[in-house]
Amino acid sequence: MTPGSRARAFGSCLPGGLLVILSLLLPLSLPAAEAAPGSWQARISGLRLAVPGRENASVPLQPPDLARQRRLAGVRWRFELPAGAAVRAWLCHPERCIELPRSRGRSSALAGLDAGQPLQFRFRLAPRGEAQQVGAIELLVEYR
């Protein structure tokens, strides 16, 4: 066999060999694709808080089907309140709630919970507080 024929022989078996290597690597890449991170977002109209001390809840925010069998990684929220409004707020998963210290922020406190479950905002007007309007509620959910 001459050096030129050896190169042709190697080159002719390379595509088949490469195909075998790729077919062996393909199953290794699938779990990574299944665990790929994702996100979803929701925006809902606000709520009117009129009765002091009574909890008011938003409609449940439903995740997309792609979030099933995944775990929450983090959340970001934003809602509008008049300056100085005496309102407490929470973001709730069926397993637990987190208090939202500000009208906008982010948290990983729900990380690890089932990302296929709905989330819900809850608000409570302080005792003896005046009626308030919570406006433009937005949520961004990240999952893995």
C-alpha positions in Angstrom: 0.0 0.0 0.0 1.4 3.4 -1.0 1.1 6.5 1.2 -1.5 7.9 -1.1 -3.6 4.8 -1.1 -3.3 4.7 2.7 -4.7 8.2 2.9 -7.5 7.3 0.6 -8.3 4.2 2.6 -8.3 6.3 5.8 -10.5 9.0 4.3 -13.0 6.4 2.9 -13.4 4.9 6.4 -13.6 8.2 8.2 -17.2 9.0 7.3 -18.4 5.6 8.6 -16.2 5.9 11.7 -17.4 9.4 12.3 -21.0 8.2 11.9 -20.4 5.5 14.5 -18.9 8.0 17.0 -21.7 10.5 16.5 -24.3 7.7 17.0 -22.6 6.8 20.3 -22.5 10.4 21.4 -26.2 11.2 20.5 -27.7 9.4 23.6 -25.3 11.3 25.8 -26.6 14.6 24.6 -30.3 13.7 25.1 -30.4 14.0 28.9 -28.8 17.5 28.6 -31.5 18.5 26.1 -34.2 17.2 28.4 -32.8 19.2 31.3 -32.5 22.4 29.3 -33.6 25.4 31.3 -36.7 27.3 30.3 -38.9 30.2 31.4 -42.4 31.5 31.1 -44.0 34.8 31.9 -47.4 36.1 32.7 -49.0 39.5 33.0 -52.4 40.1 34.6 -54.5 43.2 35.4 -54.4 44.5 38.9 -56.5 43.9 41.9 -58.5 46.3 44.1 -57.8 46.0 47.8 -60.7 47.5 49.7 -61.1 45.6 53.0 -58.2 46.0 55.5 -56.8 42.8 56.8 -58.5 40.6 54.1 -56.3 38.7 51.7 -56.9 39.1 48.0 -55.5 36.7 45.5 -54.8 37.0 41.8 -56.0 34.4 39.4 -53.7 31.3 39.4 -50.9 31.8 36.8 -50.7 28.5 34.9 -47.3 27.3 33.6 -47.0 25.9 30.1 -46.9 22.2 29.5 -43.1 22.4 28.9 -42.6 23.2 32.6 -44.1 19.8 33.7 -41.5 17.4 35.3 -39.2 20.4 35.8 -38.1 22.3 38.9 -38.3 26.0 39.7 -35.0 27.9 39.6 -36.1 31.4 40.3 -38.8 34.1 39.9 -38.9 37.8 39.0 -41.9 39.9 39.7 -43.2 43.4 39.3 -46.5 45.1 40.3 -47.6 48.7 40.7 -48.6 50.3 44.0 -49.1 53.9 44.9 -46.2 55.3 46.9 -46.5 54.6 50.6 -49.3 52.1 50.2 -49.6 49.9 53.3 -49.9 46.6 51.5 -48.2 43.2 52.1 -47.6 40.9 49.2 -46.7 37.2 48.6 -46.1 34.9 45.7 -47.5 31.4 46.4 -46.8 28.0 45.0 -49.2 25.2 46.3 -46.4 24.0 48.6 -45.4 27.4 50.1 -45.5 31.2 49.8 -42.7 33.8 49.9 -43.3 37.3 51.1 -42.4 40.0 48.5 -40.6 42.8 50.3 -40.8 45.2 47.4 -43.0 45.8 44.3 -40.3 44.4 42.1 -37.6 41.9 42.7 -36.3 38.4 42.2 -36.0 35.3 44.4 -34.8 31.8 44.3 -36.7 30.9 47.5 -39.1 28.6 45.5 -36.2 26.8 43.8 -36.6 23.1 43.6 -40.4 23.1 43.8 -42.5 21.6 41.0 -42.4 24.0 38.0 -45.6 22.5 36.6 -47.8 23.9 39.4 -49.6 27.3 39.2 -48.4 30.4 41.0 -50.5 33.1 42.6 -50.0 36.5 44.0 -51.7 37.4 47.3 -52.1 40.9 48.8 -53.3 42.2 52.1 -54.2 45.7 53.0 -52.9 46.8 56.4 -55.4 47.2 59.2 -57.0 50.7 59.0 -55.4 51.1 55.6 -57.1 53.0 52.8 -58.3 51.1 49.7 -55.6 50.6 47.1 -55.3 49.5 43.5 -52.5 47.0 42.7 -51.8 47.5 39.0 -50.0 45.6 36.2 -48.8 42.4 37.9 -46.0 40.7 36.0 -44.2 37.4 36.7 -41.2 35.7 35.0 -40.5 32.1 36.1 -37.3 30.2 35.3 -37.1 26.5 35.6 -34.7 23.6 34.9 
